Amino acid sequence: MKPASYEVYTMLLVEWLDITQDSKWHNKAEMEKTRATKVKSIGFFLKNYVLDKKWVLKLAGSVTEDGDSDVLDIPFGCINFIKEISVEYSDV
């Protein structure tokens, strides 16, 4: 199923699960305490795309006038929810 799409640069709040890794050795009791991390990211929607038959959301945290940006790619299988948000601002 194709995920919902948004206009480019729509501001989104995305809650998703991230990998947690701890490379030190743990006993069984300590291993039980390790959990995936719930993350909330806010960014500008760039696009949805498919990688290995799975949908991925591409966000930008910052965008220049020329359209250059940083990127955050989140597989939809990791996403708990997406909420469109609006930001009010004025030129100073």
PyMOL commands that set and color helices and strands:
alter all, ss='L'
color gray80, all
select helices_A, chain A and resi 28-33+76-78
alter helices_A, ss='H'
color red, helices_A
select strands_A, chain A and resi 11-18+37-51+54-60+72-75+79-84
alter strands_A, ss='S'
color yellow, strands_A
deselect
rebuild
show_as cartoon
